[in-house]
């Protein structure tokens, strides 16, 4: 799958860099998400763990090109959202 990243118009860099997330981490989560569900306005939300152990929430849309997606943003889950995600995973495993 081809992954493109939304670019910040002010810096010209991928928006995920503002959140301290690397492209490889996003690709890891998208390849094996713990959760992938519909988001707002046609977007999708993928949540998963990277190889380094970080939990990321990734927002993306399907690209018009076949087998391609556009990642809008991604950031590390912390605090209550992370606890809620882990709780949902435990419920799924039962």
DSSP file (Angstrom, degrees, kcal/mol; ACC not computed):
  #  RESIDUE AA STRUCTURE BP1 BP2  ACC     N-H-->O    O-->H-N    N-H-->O    O-->H-N    TCO  KAPPA ALPHA  PHI   PSI    X-CA   Y-CA   Z-CA
    1    1 A X              0   0    0      0, 0.0     2,-0.5     0, 0.0    67,-0.2   0.000 360.0 360.0 360.0 136.7    0.0    0.0    0.0
    2    2 A X  E     -a   68   0A   0     65,-2.6    67,-2.3    64,-0.2     2,-0.5  -0.774 360.0-159.8 -90.0 127.9    1.3    3.5   -0.9
    3    3 A X  E     -a   69   0A   0     -2,-0.5     2,-0.3    65,-0.2    67,-0.2  -0.942   8.4-174.7-114.9 123.4    1.1    6.0    2.0
    4    4 A X  E     -a   70   0A   0     65,-2.8    67,-3.2    -2,-0.5     2,-0.4  -0.808  14.9-139.4-109.9 158.1    1.1    9.7    1.5
    5    5 A X  E     -a   71   0A   0     -2,-0.3     2,-0.2    65,-0.2    67,-0.2  -0.945  19.2-111.9-123.0 139.0    1.3   12.3    4.2
    6    6 A X        -     0   0    0     65,-2.9     9,-2.7    -2,-0.4     2,-0.4  -0.475  36.8-139.2 -63.8 130.9   -0.5   15.6    4.5
    7    7 A X  B     -E   14   0B   0      7,-0.3     2,-0.4    -2,-0.2     7,-0.3  -0.817  10.0-122.9-100.6 133.8    2.0   18.5    4.3
    8    8 A X     >  -     0   0    0      5,-3.2     4,-3.2    -2,-0.4     5,-0.2  -0.588  16.6-144.3 -70.8 125.7    1.9   21.5    6.5
    9    9 A X  T  4 S+     0   0    0     -2,-0.4    -1,-0.1     1,-0.2    -2,-0.0   0.801  95.9  53.4 -66.1 -28.3    1.7   24.6    4.2
   10   10 A X  T  4 S+     0   0    0      1,-0.1    -1,-0.2     3,-0.1    -2,-0.0   0.880 126.4  18.5 -74.1 -38.0    3.9   26.7    6.5
   11   11 A X  T  4 S-     0   0    0      2,-0.2    -2,-0.2    -3,-0.1    -1,-0.1   0.681  89.4-132.2-107.9 -22.1    6.8   24.3    6.8
   12   12 A X  S  < S+     0   0    0     -4,-3.2     2,-0.2     1,-0.3    -3,-0.1   0.519  70.1 116.4  79.1   4.1    6.3   22.0    3.8
   13   13 A X  S    S-     0   0    0     -5,-0.2    -5,-3.2     1,-0.1    -1,-0.3  -0.624  79.8 -80.0-102.1 163.3    6.9   19.0    6.1
   14   14 A X  B >   -E    7   0B   0     -7,-0.3     3,-1.6    -2,-0.2     4,-0.4  -0.365  37.4-128.4 -60.4 137.8    4.5   16.2    7.0
   15   15 A X  G >  S+     0   0    0     -9,-2.7     3,-1.6     1,-0.3     4,-0.4   0.797 103.4  70.4 -59.4 -30.8    2.0   17.3    9.7
   16   16 A X  G > >S+     0   0    0    -10,-0.3     5,-1.8     1,-0.3     3,-1.3   0.764  84.0  70.4 -61.2 -24.8    2.9   14.2   11.8
   17   17 A X  G X 5S+     0   0    0     -3,-1.6     3,-1.4     1,-0.3    -1,-0.3   0.814  88.2  63.2 -63.1 -29.5    6.3   15.7   12.6
   18   18 A X  G < 5S+     0   0    0     -3,-1.6    -1,-0.3    -4,-0.4    -2,-0.2   0.742 104.5  48.3 -64.9 -22.1    4.6   18.4   14.7
   19   19 A X  G < 5S-     0   0    0     -3,-1.3    57,-0.4    -4,-0.4    -1,-0.3   0.297 119.6-108.7-101.1   7.7    3.5   15.5   17.0
   20   20 A X  T < 5S+     0   0    0     -3,-1.4     2,-0.4     1,-0.3    -3,-0.2   0.791  74.4 136.6  72.5  28.2    6.9   13.8   17.2
   21   21 A X      < -     0   0    0     -5,-1.8    -1,-0.3    53,-0.2     2,-0.3  -0.882  44.3-142.3-111.9 139.8    5.8   10.9   15.0
   22   22 A X     >  -     0   0    0     -2,-0.4     4,-1.6    -3,-0.1     3,-0.3  -0.667  21.9-118.6 -98.9 155.5    7.9    9.4   12.3
   23   23 A X  H  > S+     0   0    0     -2,-0.3     4,-2.2     1,-0.2     5,-0.2   0.873 113.3  56.3 -58.6 -40.0    6.6    8.1    8.9
   24   24 A X  H  > S+     0   0    0      1,-0.2     4,-2.0     2,-0.2    -1,-0.2   0.870 104.2  53.5 -63.1 -36.7    7.8    4.5    9.7
   25   25 A X  H  > S+     0   0    0     -3,-0.3     4,-2.0     2,-0.2    -1,-0.2   0.911 108.5  49.2 -64.8 -42.1    5.8    4.4   12.9
   26   26 A X  H  X S+     0   0    0     -4,-1.6     4,-2.6     1,-0.2    -2,-0.2   0.919 109.9  51.4 -62.5 -43.7    2.6    5.4   11.1
   27   27 A X  H  X S+     0   0    0     -4,-2.2     4,-1.9     1,-0.2    -1,-0.2   0.867 107.7  53.4 -62.8 -36.2    3.2    2.7    8.5
   28   28 A X  H  X S+     0   0    0     -4,-2.0     4,-1.4     2,-0.2    -1,-0.2   0.928 111.2  45.4 -62.7 -45.3    3.7    0.1   11.2
   29   29 A X  H  < S+     0   0    0     -4,-2.0    -2,-0.2     1,-0.2    -1,-0.2   0.908 113.2  49.6 -66.1 -41.7    0.4    1.0   12.8
   30   30 A X  H  < S+     0   0    0     -4,-2.6     3,-0.5     1,-0.2    -1,-0.2   0.829 108.8  53.4 -68.1 -30.6   -1.4    1.0    9.5
   31   31 A X  H  < S+     0   0    0     -4,-1.9    -1,-0.2     1,-0.2    -2,-0.2   0.821 129.8  13.9 -72.1 -30.8    0.0   -2.4    8.6
   32   32 A X  S  < S+     0   0    0     -4,-1.4    17,-0.4    -3,-0.2    -1,-0.2  -0.491  81.0 180.0-145.7  69.9   -1.2   -4.0   11.8
   33   33 A X        -     0   0    0     -3,-0.5    15,-0.2     1,-0.1     3,-0.2  -0.457  26.3-151.0 -75.9 144.8   -3.8   -1.8   13.6
   34   34 A X  S    S+     0   0    0     13,-1.8     2,-0.3     1,-0.3    14,-0.2   0.756  90.9  14.3 -77.0 -25.9   -5.3   -3.0   16.9
   35   35 A X  E     +B   47   0A   0     12,-1.9    12,-2.9     2,-0.0     2,-0.4  -0.981  62.7 177.6-150.3 134.6   -8.4   -1.0   15.9
   36   36 A X  E     +B   46   0A   0     -2,-0.3     2,-0.3    10,-0.2    10,-0.2  -0.924  22.3 154.1-141.7 113.3   -9.5    0.6   12.6
   37   37 A X  E     -B   45   0A   0      8,-2.5     8,-3.0    -2,-0.4     2,-0.1  -0.878  46.8 -80.0-138.4 165.5  -12.9    2.3   12.5
   38   38 A X  E     -B   44   0A   0     -2,-0.3     6,-0.3     6,-0.2     2,-0.1  -0.378  45.5-172.8 -66.4 145.7  -14.8    5.0   10.7
   39   39 A X        -     0   0    0      4,-3.2     3,-0.5     1,-0.2     2,-0.2  -0.208  36.9 -47.9-114.5-151.7  -14.0    8.6   11.7
   40   40 A X  S >  S+     0   0    0      1,-0.2     3,-2.2     2,-0.1    -1,-0.2  -0.586 111.8   2.1 -87.4 147.9  -15.6   12.0   10.7
   41   41 A X  T 3  S-     0   0    0      1,-0.3    -1,-0.2    -2,-0.2     3,-0.1   0.818 134.6 -47.0  50.0  44.2  -16.3   13.1    7.2
   42   42 A X  T 3  S+     0   0    0     -3,-0.5    20,-0.4     1,-0.3    -1,-0.3   0.439 106.4 129.6  83.5  -0.7  -15.2    9.9    5.5
   43   43 A X    <   -     0   0    0     -3,-2.2    -4,-3.2    18,-0.1     2,-0.3  -0.346  48.5-137.5 -80.7 167.1  -11.9    9.6    7.4
   44   44 A X  E     -BC  38  60A   0     16,-3.3    16,-2.4    -6,-0.3     2,-0.5  -0.912   5.2-145.3-122.9 153.2  -10.7    6.5    9.1
   45   45 A X  E     -BC  37  59A   0     -8,-3.0    -8,-2.5    -2,-0.3     2,-0.5  -0.980  14.2-173.8-122.8 120.3   -9.1    6.1   12.5
   46   46 A X  E     -BC  36  58A   0     12,-2.9    12,-3.3    -2,-0.5     2,-0.4  -0.951   0.9-173.6-114.2 132.1   -6.4    3.5   13.1
   47   47 A X  E     +BC  35  57A   0    -12,-2.9   -12,-1.9    -2,-0.5   -13,-1.8  -0.984  23.4 127.7-124.2 135.3   -5.0    2.9   16.6
   48   48 A X  E     - C   0  56A   0      8,-1.8     8,-2.8    -2,-0.4     2,-0.4  -0.982  51.4 -87.5-170.7 178.7   -2.1    0.5   17.3
   49   49 A X  E     - C   0  55A   0    -17,-0.4     6,-0.2    -2,-0.3     2,-0.1  -0.822  32.8-138.2-106.1 138.9    1.3   -0.1   18.8
   50   50 A X    >   -     0   0    0      4,-3.1     3,-1.5    -2,-0.4   -25,-0.1  -0.345  33.1-101.4 -84.6 171.9    4.6    0.6   17.0
   51   51 A X  T 3  S+     0   0    0      1,-0.3    -1,-0.1     2,-0.1   -26,-0.0   0.788 124.6  56.5 -64.1 -27.4    7.6   -1.7   17.2
   52   52 A X  T 3  S-     0   0    0      2,-0.1    -1,-0.3     1,-0.0   -27,-0.0   0.463 123.4-105.2 -84.8  -0.7    9.1    0.7   19.8
   53   53 A X  S <  S+     0   0    0     -3,-1.5     2,-0.2     1,-0.3    -2,-0.1   0.422  73.9 137.2  96.5  -1.7    6.1    0.2   22.0
   54   54 A X        -     0   0    0     -5,-0.0    -4,-3.1     1,-0.0     2,-0.5  -0.534  48.9-135.4 -77.9 145.7    4.4    3.6   21.4
   55   55 A X  E     -C   49   0A   0     22,-0.4    22,-3.0    -6,-0.2     2,-0.4  -0.907  26.9-169.6-100.9 125.0    0.6    3.7   20.9
   56   56 A X  E     -CD  48  76A   0     -8,-2.8    -8,-1.8    -2,-0.5     2,-0.5  -0.890  21.0-150.4-118.2 145.9   -0.5    5.9   18.0
   57   57 A X  E     -CD  47  75A   0     18,-2.9    18,-2.0    -2,-0.4     2,-0.5  -0.975  23.0-168.8-108.7 122.7   -3.8    7.2   16.8
   58   58 A X  E     -CD  46  74A   0    -12,-3.3   -12,-2.9    -2,-0.5     2,-0.5  -0.951  10.4-160.5-119.7 128.8   -3.7    7.8   13.0
   59   59 A X  E     +CD  45  73A   0     14,-2.9    13,-2.4    -2,-0.5    14,-1.4  -0.932  27.3 154.5-109.0 127.7   -6.3    9.6   11.0
   60   60 A X  E     -CD  44  71A   0    -16,-2.4   -16,-3.3    -2,-0.5     2,-0.3  -0.944  30.9-144.0-147.4 165.5   -6.4    8.9    7.3
   61   61 A X  E     - D   0  70A   0      9,-2.2     9,-2.6    -2,-0.3     2,-0.3  -0.944  34.1-101.9-128.7 153.2   -8.5    8.9    4.2
   62   62 A X  E     - D   0  69A   0    -20,-0.4     7,-0.3    -2,-0.3     2,-0.2  -0.583  39.5-130.3 -73.3 135.6   -8.5    6.6    1.2
   63   63 A X        -     0   0    0      5,-2.4     5,-0.3    -2,-0.3     4,-0.1  -0.548  13.9-121.5 -84.5 149.9   -6.8    8.1   -1.8
   64   64 A X  S    S+     0   0    0     -2,-0.2     2,-0.1     2,-0.1    -1,-0.1   0.819  94.0  88.1 -60.8 -28.1   -8.4    8.1   -5.2
   65   65 A X  S >  S-     0   0    0      1,-0.1     3,-0.9     2,-0.0    -2,-0.2  -0.457  97.0 -99.6 -67.0 141.8   -5.4    6.2   -6.5
   66   66 A X  T 3  S+     0   0    0      1,-0.2   -64,-0.2    -2,-0.1    -1,-0.1  -0.369 102.6   7.3 -63.2 141.7   -5.8    2.5   -6.1
   67   67 A X  T 3  S+     0   0    0      1,-0.2   -65,-2.6    -4,-0.1     2,-0.3   0.878 107.2 114.8  55.5  44.5   -4.1    0.9   -3.1
   68   68 A X  E <   -a    2   0A   0     -3,-0.9    -5,-2.4    -5,-0.3     2,-0.3  -0.998  41.9-171.8-144.8 144.2   -3.1    4.3   -1.7
   69   69 A X  E     -aD   3  62A   0    -67,-2.3   -65,-2.8    -2,-0.3     2,-0.5  -0.944  18.4-137.0-134.0 158.2   -4.0    6.4    1.4
   70   70 A X  E     -aD   4  61A   0     -9,-2.6    -9,-2.2    -2,-0.3     2,-0.6  -0.969  17.2-146.6-115.3 117.5   -3.4    9.9    2.7
   71   71 A X  E     -aD   5  60A   0    -67,-3.2   -65,-2.9    -2,-0.5   -11,-0.3  -0.742  14.5-175.9 -84.9 121.6   -2.5   10.3    6.4
   72   72 A X  E     -     0   0A   0    -13,-2.4     2,-0.3    -2,-0.6   -12,-0.2   0.925  63.1 -24.0 -83.3 -50.4   -3.9   13.5    7.8
   73   73 A X  E     - D   0  59A   0    -14,-1.4   -14,-2.9   -58,-0.1    -1,-0.3  -0.981  51.5-167.6-156.6 163.5   -2.4   13.3   11.2
   74   74 A X  E     + D   0  58A   0     -2,-0.3     2,-0.3   -16,-0.2   -16,-0.2  -0.962  13.0 169.8-154.9 141.1   -1.0   10.9   13.8
   75   75 A X  E     - D   0  57A   0    -18,-2.0   -18,-2.9    -2,-0.3     2,-0.3  -0.980  38.3 -90.5-151.4 161.5   -0.1   11.4   17.5
   76   76 A X  E     - D   0  56A   0    -57,-0.4     2,-0.4    -2,-0.3   -20,-0.3  -0.533  37.3-128.9 -76.9 134.2    0.8    9.3   20.5
   77   77 A X        +     0   0    0    -22,-3.0   -22,-0.4    -2,-0.3     2,-0.3  -0.670  38.9 163.2 -80.1 135.7   -2.0    8.1   22.7
   78   78 A X    >>  -     0   0    0     -2,-0.4     3,-0.8     0, 0.0     4,-0.6  -0.955  40.1  -0.7-145.2 162.4   -1.5    9.0   26.4
   79   79 A X  H 3> S-     0   0    0     -2,-0.3     4,-2.1     1,-0.2     3,-0.3  -0.236 122.2  -2.1  64.0-138.5   -3.6    9.2   29.6
   80   80 A X  H 3> S+     0   0    0      1,-0.2     4,-2.6     2,-0.2    -1,-0.2   0.862 131.2  55.2 -61.8 -41.1   -7.3    8.4   29.5
   81   81 A X  H <> S+     0   0    0     -3,-0.8     4,-2.0     1,-0.2    -1,-0.2   0.895 110.0  48.0 -60.2 -36.7   -7.6    7.8   25.7
   82   82 A X  H  X S+     0   0    0     -4,-0.6     4,-2.5    -3,-0.3    -2,-0.2   0.916 111.4  49.8 -67.7 -42.8   -4.8    5.1   26.0
   83   83 A X  H  X S+     0   0    0     -4,-2.1     4,-2.1     1,-0.2    -2,-0.2   0.901 110.7  50.2 -61.6 -41.1   -6.5    3.5   29.0
   84   84 A X  H  X S+     0   0    0     -4,-2.6     4,-2.2     2,-0.2    -1,-0.2   0.905 110.2  50.1 -64.6 -41.4   -9.8    3.4   27.1
   85   85 A X  H  X S+     0   0    0     -4,-2.0     4,-2.2    -5,-0.2    -2,-0.2   0.934 110.8  48.6 -62.1 -46.5   -8.2    1.8   24.1
   86   86 A X  H  X S+     0   0    0     -4,-2.5     4,-2.2     1,-0.2    -1,-0.2   0.883 110.1  52.6 -61.7 -38.2   -6.5   -0.9   26.2
   87   87 A X  H  X S+     0   0    0     -4,-2.1     4,-2.0     2,-0.2    -1,-0.2   0.914 108.4  49.9 -63.8 -42.7   -9.9   -1.6   27.9
   88   88 A X  H  X S+     0   0    0     -4,-2.2     4,-1.9     1,-0.2    -2,-0.2   0.889 109.6  52.2 -62.4 -39.0  -11.5   -2.0   24.5
   89   89 A X  H  X S+     0   0    0     -4,-2.2     4,-1.8     1,-0.2    -2,-0.2   0.913 108.0  50.8 -63.6 -42.6   -8.7   -4.4   23.5
   90   90 A X  H  X S+     0   0    0     -4,-2.2     4,-0.6     1,-0.2    -1,-0.2   0.899 109.5  50.6 -61.6 -40.8   -9.2   -6.5   26.6
   91   91 A X  H >< S+     0   0    0     -4,-2.0     3,-0.8     1,-0.2    -1,-0.2   0.885 108.7  52.4 -64.3 -38.5  -13.0   -6.7   25.9
   92   92 A X  H 3< S+     0   0    0     -4,-1.9    -1,-0.2     1,-0.2    -2,-0.2   0.865 104.1  57.0 -64.2 -36.9  -12.3   -7.9   22.4
   93   93 A X  H 3<        0   0    0     -4,-1.8    -1,-0.2     1,-0.3    -2,-0.2   0.611 360.0 360.0 -75.1 -12.5  -10.0  -10.7   23.5
   94   94 A X    <<        0   0    0     -3,-0.8    -1,-0.3    -4,-0.6    -2,-0.1   0.481 360.0 360.0 -74.8 360.0  -12.6  -12.3   25.7
